[in-house]
Amino acid sequence: MNVTFKYFNLCLLTVGILLACVGSMNAQPQSPGGNPTVREGAAGKATAGNPNAKPAAGENPTAKQAAGGNPTVKEGAGTQASAEPKVIGQKIQFADGSTGNADEVFKLNGELWIRRGSVTERITRSVKSVETVREPVEKPREAAGPDASAATETAPNPPAPDSFWVLLKGGARMKVDEVTQNEEGAWCRRGNFSVLISADRIEGIESASAAKPAGGRQRDWTTGNIKIDQLIRANGTRFGVDPYLVFCVIEHESQFHPNALSPKGAQGLMQLMPGTASRFGVKRPYDPAENIYGGTQYLKELLKMFNGRIDLALASYNAGEGAVLKYGGNVPPYRETRDYVKRITRRYGGDATVDKSSPAPR
């Protein structure tokens, strides 16, 4: 009886211990979502095994843990080095405190030269420093949303290279495509032809866009005198001679001085000899209207005589048509005449070349 009672008490004690253990296990804390919190030390394994597991506190959310323990940056998180901004010019700091801008600054024979567009010139002032100017860096645009328009604006075409006005002393000016200045003067290019204009004849050089009158049509040339410009155009149109050719002849002959007189007796704007002036009815050779009227007729007659050959017409204007005929319809071998033809044809830009079949005298 006593033994049976003892075994009964032992069974109750065993059941009590088992119930206490079960209750202790159910009393462990749980996370708000119902999943048990991963204990410290097991977080790495839990994260590695579960792709949806959140990183533990203090862990970098932008990096995955590699097998060796080193964080591997996720793809796309790194920043690429931006390209160096484009050089758009150079800033010049002069010794007197003023500044200037240029497309390029370079040294030639120990002297500083600058280039602005197609104009190159030597710097005569003392320079303190030269700084490179770069294009401002633009911030990257935000990614377009799903509703953003896919169309992009077309970049505007780059502006055409600017031309230049060469301002001559006395008021005349000429339009050219490119100017390169040096100590002797300025090499001026118009089309495929270039000519050197001496420095003592140049008043200044300016961009054609800056000199263009507002609301008006830009002209390719001017003598600086509206009345003379009108006379050149009117007579050129009347006799079928390009007004610009008449302009080039006047510029070379008299530099637009109506009262010019040569040592040989040539008179007025187009330097008519007395016999030529009388031949074309010019009674007052120093009157611009009569002088241009007679000179343009003379040019027309010479062009017609030599079948439109500008070089032979100019040679005849300088040396007389008799000299051209004497040398078989070629430019006479006179140095003055050859230089005359060469300079004006280059300035004019016409399709005319000097015939070199007749040798120049020694």
C-alpha positions in Angstrom: 0.0 0.0 0.0 2.7 2.3 1.0 4.8 1.3 -2.1 1.9 2.1 -4.4 1.4 5.5 -2.9 5.1 6.3 -3.3 4.9 5.4 -7.1 1.8 7.5 -7.5 3.6 10.6 -5.9 6.6 10.0 -8.2 4.4 10.0 -11.3 2.7 13.2 -10.2 6.1 14.9 -9.7 7.3 13.7 -13.1 4.1 15.1 -14.8 4.6 18.4 -12.9 8.2 18.8 -14.1 7.1 18.1 -17.7 4.3 20.7 -17.5 6.7 23.3 -16.1 9.2 22.7 -19.0 6.4 23.1 -21.6 5.2 26.3 -20.0 8.8 27.7 -19.9 9.2 27.0 -23.7 5.9 28.7 -24.6 6.8 31.8 -22.5 9.8 32.8 -24.8 9.3 36.4 -26.4 8.1 36.6 -30.0 8.5 39.5 -32.6 5.4 41.6 -33.5 5.0 39.7 -36.8 4.8 36.4 -35.0 8.2 35.1 -36.1 10.8 34.4 -33.4 13.6 37.0 -33.2 16.8 35.6 -34.6 19.4 35.4 -31.8 22.7 37.3 -32.0 25.3 35.3 -33.9 22.7 33.6 -36.1 21.7 36.8 -38.1 24.3 36.2 -40.8 23.0 32.7 -41.5 19.4 33.8 -41.4 20.1 36.7 -43.8 22.1 34.5 -46.2 19.5 31.8 -46.2 16.5 34.0 -46.6 16.6 36.5 -49.5 13.7 38.4 -48.0 15.2 38.8 -44.5 15.9 42.3 -43.3 19.4 43.3 -42.3 20.2 43.4 -38.6 20.7 46.7 -36.8 23.9 48.5 -37.8 24.2 46.6 -41.0 24.7 48.6 -44.3 21.4 48.3 -46.2 23.1 49.2 -49.5 25.6 46.3 -49.3 25.2 42.6 -49.4 27.4 40.5 -47.1 29.9 38.4 -49.2 31.0 35.0 -48.2 34.3 36.3 -46.9 32.6 38.9 -44.7 33.5 42.0 -46.9 30.5 44.1 -48.1 29.9 44.0 -51.8 28.4 47.2 -53.2 25.2 46.5 -55.2 25.3 47.1 -58.9 24.6 50.7 -59.9 25.5 52.1 -56.5 29.0 53.3 -57.5 29.6 56.7 -59.1 31.6 57.0 -62.3 34.2 59.7 -62.8 32.7 62.5 -64.8 34.5 63.6 -68.0 36.7 66.7 -67.8 34.7 69.8 -69.0 35.5 71.1 -72.5 37.9 74.0 -73.0 35.9 76.9 -74.5 38.5 79.7 -74.4 41.2 81.5 -72.4 41.0 84.5 -70.1 43.9 87.0 -70.2 44.7 89.0 -67.2 46.8 92.1 -68.2 49.3 93.8 -65.9 47.1 97.0 -65.7 44.3 95.0 -64.1 42.1 94.7 -67.2 41.0 91.3 -68.7 40.2 90.0 -72.1 39.0 86.7 -73.6 40.3 84.8 -76.6 39.7 81.4 -78.3 43.4 80.6 -78.1 46.6 82.1 -76.7 50.0 80.9 -78.0 53.6 81.9 -78.2 55.4 82.6 -81.5 59.0 83.8 -81.7 59.0 84.7 -78.0 55.8 86.8 -78.3 52.2 86.2 -77.2 49.6 85.9 -79.9 45.8 85.5 -79.6 43.1 84.1 -81.9 39.5 85.3 -81.8 37.5 83.4 -84.4 39.4 83.8 -87.7 41.3 86.9 -86.5 44.9 86.4 -85.2 46.9 89.2 -83.7 49.9 89.9 -81.5 49.5 91.1 -77.9 51.4 94.3 -77.4 50.4 94.9 -73.8 52.0 93.3 -70.7 50.2 90.1 -69.7 50.1 89.0 -66.0 48.5 85.6 -66.5 46.4 83.4 -68.8 43.7 81.1 -67.5 41.9 78.3 -69.3 38.1 78.7 -69.4 36.0 75.5 -69.4 32.4 74.8 -70.2 30.2 74.8 -67.1 29.2 71.3 -65.9 25.5 70.6 -66.3 23.7 68.7 -63.6 22.3 65.3 -64.8 18.6 65.5 -65.6 16.2 63.5 -63.5 14.9 60.3 -65.0 11.7 60.9 -67.0 8.5 59.5 -65.5 6.2 57.1 -67.3 4.0 60.0 -68.4 6.9 62.2 -69.7 7.1 62.8 -73.4 9.7 60.8 -75.2 10.4 63.6 -77.8 13.6 65.5 -77.3 14.4 69.0 -78.6 16.6 69.1 -81.6 19.9 70.9 -80.9 20.1 74.1 -83.0 22.6 74.2 -85.9 25.9 75.9 -85.0 26.1 79.5 -86.3 28.0 80.0 -89.6 31.5 81.5 -89.2 31.4 85.2 -89.0 32.9 87.5 -91.6 34.8 90.7 -91.0 34.9 94.3 -92.1 38.3 95.8 -92.8 38.0 99.5 -92.1 40.4 101.6 -94.3 41.6 105.1 -93.5 39.4 107.6 -95.3 36.1 105.8 -94.6 36.2 102.9 -97.0 35.7 99.4 -95.8 35.8 95.9 -97.3 34.1 92.6 -96.2 36.3 89.6 -96.1 36.0 86.0 -94.9 39.1 85.8 -92.8 41.8 88.2 -91.4 45.2 87.4 -90.1 47.2 90.3 -88.7 51.0 90.7 -88.5 53.5 93.5 -88.2 53.2 94.3 -92.0 49.4 94.6 -91.9 46.6 92.1 -92.4 46.2 89.2 -94.8 42.6 89.3 -95.9 40.9 86.3 -97.5 37.8 86.6 -99.7 36.8 83.2 -101.1 39.9 81.5 -102.5 41.9 84.8 -102.9 44.1 86.5 -100.3 45.7 89.9 -100.3 47.9 91.8 -97.8 46.7 95.3 -96.8 49.5 97.3 -95.3 49.0 98.4 -91.6 49.2 102.2 -92.5 46.0 101.9 -94.5 43.9 100.0 -91.9 41.8 102.0 -89.5 40.4 98.9 -87.7 38.8 95.4 -88.1 35.4 94.4 -86.7 33.0 91.5 -86.9 30.4 91.8 -89.6 27.7 90.8 -87.2 28.6 93.6 -84.9 28.7 96.1 -87.7 25.4 95.1 -89.3 22.8 97.9 -89.1 19.6 97.1 -87.3 16.7 96.4 -89.6 18.8 97.0 -92.7 20.4 94.8 -95.4 24.1 94.3 -94.9 26.3 95.4 -97.9 29.5 93.6 -99.0 31.4 96.8 -99.6 31.3 100.5 -99.1 33.5 103.5 -99.9 32.4 105.2 -96.8 30.5 107.7 -99.0 26.8 106.9 -99.7 26.8 109.1 -102.9 29.9 107.4 -104.4 28.4 103.9 -103.5 25.3 104.8 -105.4 27.3 106.1 -108.4 29.3 102.9 -108.6 26.2 100.7 -108.4 24.2 102.8 -110.9 27.0 102.9 -113.5 27.9 99.2 -113.0 24.3 98.3 -113.6 24.0 100.7 -116.6 27.0 99.4 -118.4 27.0 95.7 -117.3 30.1 95.8 -115.1 30.1 94.2 -111.7 30.0 97.2 -109.2 32.4 95.4 -106.9 35.0 95.3 -109.7 34.6 99.1 -110.2 35.0 99.4 -106.4 38.2 97.4 -106.4 39.7 99.5 -109.3 38.8 102.8 -107.5 40.2 101.5 -104.2 43.5 100.7 -105.9 43.7 103.7 -108.1 42.8 106.6 -105.8 41.9 105.1 -102.4 38.5 106.9 -102.9 40.0 110.4 -103.1 38.0 112.4 -105.7 40.9 114.9 -106.2 43.7 112.4 -106.6 46.3 113.3 -109.3 49.1 110.9 -110.3 52.6 112.0 -111.4 51.7 110.9 -114.9 48.6 113.1 -115.0 45.8 110.5 -114.2 42.9 112.3 -112.5 40.0 111.6 -110.1 38.6 108.5 -108.5 39.3 106.2 -111.4 42.5 108.0 -112.4 41.5 108.8 -116.0 44.2 110.1 -118.3 43.1 113.3 -120.2 42.8 111.5 -123.5 40.6 108.7 -122.0 38.5 111.2 -120.2 37.9 113.1 -123.4 37.2 109.9 -125.3 34.3 109.1 -123.0 32.9 112.6 -122.7 34.2 113.4 -119.2 34.7 117.2 -119.0 35.2 117.4 -115.2 37.4 114.5 -114.2 37.4 115.5 -110.5 33.6 115.2 -110.4 32.8 111.8 -108.9 29.7 111.3 -111.1 31.5 112.1 -114.4 34.7 110.2 -113.4 32.9 107.0 -112.5 30.7 107.3 -115.6 33.7 107.5 -117.9 35.9 104.9 -116.0 33.1 102.3 -115.9 32.5 102.7 -119.7 36.2 102.2 -120.3 36.2 99.0 -118.2 33.2 97.7 -120.1 34.9 98.4 -123.5 38.1 96.6 -122.4 36.1 93.6 -121.1 34.3 93.4 -124.3 37.5 93.7 -126.3 39.2 90.8 -124.5 36.1 88.5 -124.3 35.5 89.1 -120.5 39.1 88.4 -119.5 39.3 90.4 -116.3 43.1 90.2 -116.1 43.6 91.5 -119.7 41.0 94.3 -119.1 42.9 95.4 -115.9 46.3 95.2 -117.7 44.8 97.4 -120.4 43.4 99.8 -117.9 46.9 100.2 -116.3 49.2 100.0 -119.3 46.8 100.7 -122.3 45.2 98.2 -124.6 48.0 98.8 -127.1 50.5 97.2 -124.7 48.3 94.1 -124.3 47.9 93.7 -128.1 51.7 94.3 -128.6 52.4 91.2 -126.5 49.9 89.0 -128.3 46.9 89.5 -126.1 48.8 88.7 -122.9 49.6 90.7 -119.8 52.6 92.9 -120.6 55.8 91.9 -118.8 55.9 95.2 -116.8 56.4 94.7 -113.1 54.0 97.5 -112.2 51.2 96.1 -114.5 51.6 92.5 -113.3 51.4 93.6 -109.7 48.4 95.8 -110.5 46.6 92.9 -112.1 47.5 90.4 -109.4 46.4 92.7 -106.5 43.0 93.7 -108.0 42.1 90.1 -109.2 42.9 88.8 -105.7 40.9 91.5 -104.1 38.0 91.0 -106.5 38.1 87.2 -106.3 37.3 86.8 -110.0 38.3 83.8 -112.2 41.2 85.6 -113.9 44.8 84.7 -113.9 47.9 86.5 -115.1 49.2 85.0 -118.4 52.9 84.4 -117.7 53.8 83.5 -121.3 55.6 86.8 -121.7 58.8 86.8 -119.6 59.3 89.7 -117.2 62.3 91.9 -118.0 65.3 91.6 -115.8 
